[in-house]
């Protein structure tokens, strides 16, 4: 909680002093000395001052401030002091509550104050106004201040919504610009790689050049991987107004296995439980985690084999990728961090580290029953 160094608190304290002085100054002429109203002595001014100072905390404790101001106004009225100007303080408290609390709270408090104001409005001493006029004055002050506060709140909320909309628009434009840059740079590079791989394949086939079979397989894998990556990139960075992007899922794991095999990595896939249709976000997460894990195996593990285990459990799907390579310490690199973020964004759990029998294991547990389809 902020203390007395809060600038807003000092501003509200200044406003409270001004309202207190205004109330006292406008009350003095109301005492003619011949009516039934009590003369404003030290006690009356003390009540006005104490009630006004409560407004210092009107934005921090709106409901408590209204209660304190009502108590001060009631004591002031029951002691027979001039009726009227002190309602400036009640209006300020009620307007603040309506401005900083919900509509239901404002309307309920307004209704309670109207009901509570009737008794002491009827017994207020005044030669100029009848009890009925006093009741009307009280109701008007309360209702008008409530309506003003609610209008201020609606205007403030509208400004906040406009700021949020503008911020989201700017963020969306920045993402769109970034997507264009990524598409232009990465997409161009992938297209060039794919083109050159195709040219090499064409020349080798045209001239019947004798090359080892692994070289031909690698060229085919490069071209296929480049085409798949380019297609995925275009689909992922497609504008929202375009057709829905083509997403990858569990059904596409075979392509990952074939690509890994072309690179010399034998991958075995094991599925436990009854396969079922997963929400697209979960389905894609399973594929991307497997893709990134196999990429790490090919780049870092120096492994000859790997195993992908998928288990369909009630409300949860798990995936584990284990290799027989040299293992590692599980330090969070970019790939592991991305997999962890992908899993946790779906409410899942991710862990990675050396396997029990050697190698390295990546494991994710993804709930799918609570994810929107």
Secondary structure, DSSP 8 states (H G I E B T S, - for coil): ---TT-HHHHHHHHHHHHHHHHHHHHHHTT--SSSSS----HHHHHHHHHHHHGGGGTTTSHHHHHHHHHHHHHHHHHTT--SSTTHHHHHHHHHHHHHHS-HHHHHHHHHHHHHHHHHHHHH---SSS-HHHHHHHHHHHHHHHHHHHHHHHHHHHHHHHHHHHHHHHHHHHHHHHHHHHHHHHHHHHHHHHHHHHHHHHHHHHHTT----HHHHHHHHHHHHHHHHHHHHHHHHT--TTS-------GGGHHHHHHHHHHTT-EEEEEEES------HHHHHHHHHHHHHHHHHIIIII--SEEEEEEEEETTEEEEEEEE-S--------HHHHHHHHHHHHTT-EEEEEE-TTSSEEEEEEEE-TTS--
